[in-house]
Amino acid sequence: QVQLVESGGDLVQPGGSLRLSCAASGSIFSINAMRWYRQAPGNERELVAAITNGGSTNYADSVKGRFTISRDNAKNTVYLQMNSLKPEDTAVYYCNADILSSNGRNSRYWGQGTQVTVSS
């Protein structure tokens, strides 16, 4: 069984910063790409940032220059550093990862989500 657990969501003022974490645990052999998505009320879930196991990254245009995705492969953890936050960044943030389990199964897993609210 593999689990992804996010943390770090909070209420923050516009212009502030937050760091989200997502830790994978369970019967993991290896982790390939890891991603952060977000979903605001009434909107579809959108890709925010992604990182390969080699460290290559890509970002949604709306967060380029403000958000940074990184990972610690030794800890099976992906991070999202969010700076210069705007009210439109308010959403539930989800991580997902492509994981090869110890039983040889390759699947995409999702975390439960963490709420980020940007408001004065």
LINCORUR-V321315 format. One line per field, one symbol per residue. ss: DSSP state (a for helix, b for strand, c for the rest). phi: phi as a letter, one per 40 degrees, with the letter a starting at -180 (. if undefined). burial: 1 if it has 9 or more other C-alpha atoms within 8 Angstrom, else 0. A space follows every 50 residues. Layout:
ss = ???
phi = ???
burial = ???
This chain:
ss = cbbbbbbcccbbcccccbbbbbbbbbcbbbbbbbbbbbbccccccbbbbb bcccccbbbcccccccbbbbbbaaacbbbbbbccccaaacbbbbbbbbbb bccccbbbbbcccbbbbbcc
phi = .bbbbcahcacacdgcbabcbabcahcbcabccbabbaacdgbccbccaa acccgcbabcdcbdgbbbcaabccbfbbbbcbbfcbdcccacbbbaacbc cccgcbbbbbccgbcbbbac
burial = 01111101100111011111111110110011111111110000001111 11100010110010011111100001111111111110111111111111 10000000111011111100
